[in-house]
Amino acid sequence: MHGEEWTVEPARHRDADVLLIRFPYDRAQLKRVRKLPGARWSRTKKAWYVRDNAHYRQ
């Protein structure tokens, strides 16, 4: 998706299918993930996530 630094995995969160996005803390990467439409931080999963849909599976 955005290089080898990011790992993306499907999951269920708040009764929805989501893609969890994890990466080592880096300000530049944080800016990139925040620009993704609908991206949110999950405290319980300790990861960023977006709704699982065709757009993000490309």
N, C-alpha and C positions, 0 to 999 in steps of 0.2 A: 504494500500500500504506500508507505512513505519511507521505504528503505529498510535495511536490516535492523535498525535501532528500535522500531516499533514491533510489538507483537499484538496480534488481533485474534480474539477467540470468541466464538458464539457463546451466549449465556442467556439465562432468564433473570430479569431484574424488574421488580415492581410489576409483575404479571405481564411482562412484554418481552419479546425476543429482541436482544440487543447484541451489539458487538463491543466487547471490552477492549480497550486500547491501553497498552502499558508500554512504558519506555523509561529509561533512566532519566532522572530529573535534569532538565536542561532548559534554560529560559527560551531559547529559539524554538525548541520542540513544543514547549508549552504554548507559545503564541500560535503555532501552526494548528495544534489540536483545538484550541479555543475558537479558531475561525471556522471549524467544521459546523455546518448547520445542525443545530440540535445537540451538540456535544455538551455533556454534563459530567460532573465529577461525582462518583459514588464513594461515600465514606465507608460503607459496609464492604464493598468489593475492593476498595483502594485502587480504583482504576477509573479512567475516563471511559465513557460509553456513548454510543449513538444507536438509534433504532436500526435493527437489522433489516436492510432492504437492498434491492438490486443496485442502487446507486453506490452504496459503500462496499459492495461485493466485487466491484470491477477491479 
